[in-house]
Amino acid sequence: MTDQFIDRRNEEFAAYLQCDALLVEEVYTISATAVIPDPEEAQETTKTLKTYRKALKHLERLEAALAQLPDIEHGVFQIQRNHWSEAIPTLREGLRSSLMVAQERKRLAAGRGQTNHQAKAIAEFVAKVFERLNRPVTFGVNPYDDEPSTDFGRAVQKCLTIYNTRAAPKKTLHYTKSGTQSPPFELTENGAPADWRRPAEAAFNSRKPPNA
């Protein structure tokens, strides 16, 4: 037994692979899987950035307004200990720091096209686990049902399920059937489960020797 924390998802994946859960946890910790937001979190990060920018703008307006106070009042600020005005610079720097962290999260999720970066990171994570286990990273598709035909492909498919990796949530506007001029309401549906094929193929291709 060990007191080391192991993510339950990594324990489940290790059980599937029939390998040491500590090895899976170690690879997970240093992989991009642990830091790349999933599509839903990426959407929430966009809202977060907007909120932080709005808060900073309001704080700047507050500072500009307070700058119009008479000099005698600014003198009072300096005389009083722990005056509330001293918190403004700290608050400003805290907001800027949080904004930078959120911007980095958004950058990690950014990309071109419809690529699911979380799914791609998980396939790469599975490939690294396979390499640690000296198992081949191979790719193939069963022509009869489009299911994976290799152990690696099946492992990627399983890991995506364990991590509940999905496409971005789908948001739709709906209108009431009543005759009133009520505004539409928004419904959010879970994104479809991520497909194994493109992420597994990308991880496989990145390991192919040149001109192979």
C-alpha positions in Angstrom: 0.0 0.0 0.0 1.0 3.6 -0.5 -0.1 6.9 0.8 0.5 8.6 -2.5 -2.6 10.1 -4.1 -3.6 8.5 -7.4 -6.4 9.9 -9.6 -9.2 7.4 -9.6 -9.3 7.7 -13.4 -5.7 6.7 -13.7 -6.4 3.8 -11.3 -9.2 2.7 -13.7 -7.0 3.0 -16.7 -4.1 1.1 -15.1 -6.6 -1.7 -14.2 -7.6 -1.8 -17.9 -3.9 -2.0 -19.0 -3.1 -4.4 -16.1 -0.1 -2.3 -15.1 1.1 -0.3 -12.0 -1.2 2.6 -11.3 1.8 4.6 -10.0 3.4 4.5 -13.4 0.2 5.8 -15.1 -0.1 8.5 -12.4 3.5 9.6 -13.0 3.1 9.9 -16.8 -0.2 11.7 -16.3 1.4 14.3 -14.0 4.0 15.3 -16.5 1.7 15.1 -19.5 -0.3 17.9 -21.1 -3.5 16.0 -20.1 -3.3 17.5 -16.7 -3.1 21.1 -17.9 -5.1 21.4 -21.1 -8.7 22.4 -20.5 -11.5 20.4 -22.0 -13.8 22.2 -24.4 -16.4 23.0 -21.7 -13.7 24.5 -19.5 -12.3 26.5 -22.5 -15.7 28.1 -23.0 -15.9 29.0 -19.3 -12.4 30.5 -19.5 -13.7 32.9 -22.2 -16.3 34.1 -19.8 -13.7 34.4 -17.1 -11.4 36.6 -19.2 -14.3 38.9 -20.0 -15.2 39.2 -16.4 -11.6 40.0 -15.3 -11.2 42.6 -18.0 -14.5 44.2 -17.0 -13.4 44.3 -13.4 -10.1 45.9 -14.3 -11.8 48.5 -16.3 -14.1 49.4 -13.4 -11.1 49.5 -11.0 -9.3 51.9 -13.3 -12.3 54.1 -13.4 -12.4 54.0 -9.6 -8.8 55.0 -9.4 -9.4 57.9 -11.8 -12.3 59.1 -9.8 -10.4 59.0 -6.5 -7.6 60.9 -8.1 -10.0 63.9 -8.3 -10.2 64.1 -4.5 -8.7 67.3 -2.9 -5.1 67.1 -1.7 -6.1 67.4 1.9 -8.1 64.1 1.6 -5.1 62.4 0.1 -3.2 63.6 3.1 -5.7 61.9 5.3 -5.2 58.7 3.4 -1.4 58.8 4.2 -2.0 59.6 7.9 -4.4 56.8 8.6 -3.0 53.3 9.1 -4.3 50.5 7.0 -6.5 52.8 5.0 -8.8 51.1 2.5 -7.2 52.9 -0.4 -4.0 50.9 0.2 -5.9 47.8 -1.0 -6.4 49.2 -4.5 -2.9 48.5 -5.9 -2.9 45.0 -4.4 -6.4 44.3 -5.9 -5.3 45.6 -9.3 -2.2 43.4 -9.4 -4.2 40.4 -8.2 -6.8 40.9 -11.0 -4.0 41.2 -13.6 -2.3 38.1 -12.3 -5.6 36.1 -12.5 -6.2 37.5 -16.0 -2.8 36.3 -17.1 -3.4 32.8 -15.7 -6.8 32.6 -17.5 -5.2 33.8 -20.7 -2.7 31.0 -20.5 -5.5 28.4 -19.9 -7.2 29.7 -23.0 -3.9 29.6 -25.0 -3.5 25.9 -24.1 -7.0 25.2 -25.4 -6.6 27.2 -28.6 -6.1 25.8 -32.0 -7.3 25.7 -35.6 -10.3 23.8 -36.9 -12.4 21.4 -34.8 -9.5 19.7 -33.1 -10.4 18.5 -29.6 -7.1 19.3 -27.8 -8.1 17.5 -24.7 -8.7 14.3 -26.7 -5.4 14.8 -28.5 -3.5 15.2 -25.2 -5.1 12.0 -23.8 -4.0 10.0 -26.9 -0.5 11.3 -26.4 -0.7 10.4 -22.7 -1.7 6.9 -23.6 1.1 6.6 -26.1 3.7 7.6 -23.5 2.3 5.0 -21.1 2.6 2.4 -23.8 6.2 3.5 -24.4 7.0 3.1 -20.7 5.5 -0.4 -20.8 7.4 -1.2 -24.0 4.2 -1.8 -25.9 3.9 -0.8 -29.5 2.1 2.3 -30.5 0.2 1.2 -33.6 -2.8 2.3 -35.4 -5.5 0.5 -37.4 -9.3 0.6 -38.0 -11.6 -2.4 -38.4 -13.2 -1.9 -41.8 -16.4 -3.5 -40.7 -17.4 -1.2 -37.8 -14.7 1.6 -37.7 -13.6 0.4 -34.3 -9.9 0.3 -33.4 -8.1 -2.8 -34.5 -4.9 -2.4 -32.3 -4.3 -2.4 -28.6 -3.2 1.2 -28.7 -6.3 2.4 -30.5 -8.5 0.5 -28.0 -6.6 2.0 -25.1 -7.1 5.5 -26.4 -10.8 4.8 -26.9 -11.1 3.4 -23.3 -9.1 6.3 -21.8 -11.3 8.9 -23.6 -14.3 7.2 -22.0 -12.7 7.1 -18.5 -11.9 10.8 -18.7 -15.4 11.5 -20.1 -13.8 13.6 -22.9 -16.3 15.4 -25.0 -16.7 18.0 -27.7 -17.6 21.5 -26.7 -21.1 21.9 -25.2 -23.9 22.8 -27.7 -25.9 25.9 -26.8 -29.2 26.7 -28.5 -31.8 29.5 -28.2 -35.4 28.6 -27.6 -38.5 30.7 -27.6 -41.7 30.3 -25.6 -44.9 29.4 -27.5 -46.9 32.0 -25.7 -48.0 35.2 -27.4 -45.9 37.4 -25.0 -42.7 39.1 -26.1 -40.6 37.2 -23.6 -36.9 36.9 -24.4 -35.5 33.5 -25.7 -33.9 31.2 -23.2 -30.6 29.3 -23.7 -30.2 25.6 -23.3 -26.9 23.9 -23.0 -26.4 20.3 -24.0 -23.4 18.1 -23.3 -21.0 17.8 -26.3 -20.8 14.4 -28.0 -18.2 11.9 -26.7 -14.8 12.5 -28.3 -13.9 10.1 -31.1 -10.8 8.0 -30.7 -9.6 7.9 -34.3 -8.1 11.3 -35.1 -6.3 11.6 -31.7 -4.9 8.0 -31.9 -3.8 8.5 -35.5 -2.0 11.8 -34.6 -0.1 10.1 -31.7 0.8 7.2 -34.0 1.9 9.5 -36.9 4.1 11.6 -34.6 6.1 8.5 -33.8 6.5 7.1 -37.3 10.1 7.3 -38.6 10.7 9.8 -41.5 9.7 8.5 -44.9 7.9 5.5 -43.3 
